[in-house]
């Protein structure tokens, strides 16, 4: 029996687990395209509940990936979110890691 001797250079540690969750990835990707985004806009984009979105935003904030500015618009409270340099860098590194995985596996596919 012959074994496949190809080596895969994928390092699972290269994947940022904080960004790997679909909702957090959607949040960071959306925020990477704008200066700031408000809670309502992020809720629409992620198609999630208030509580679920708040939990993911808090995790990203605790990780230093975004900052929040709480203010009032008229008499209504509003929260605006912005990616930090750390968050932008983490997203770019995450995308590079995924690209490397796709490239590695694409090159190693059997004919």
Secondary structure, DSSP 4 states (H G I P E B T S, - for coil): -PPP-------GGGS-HHHHSHHHHHHHHHHTTSS-EEHHHHHHHHT--HHHHHHHHHHHHHTTSEEEEEEEETTEEEEEEEE-HHHHHHHHHHHHHHHHHHHHHHHT---
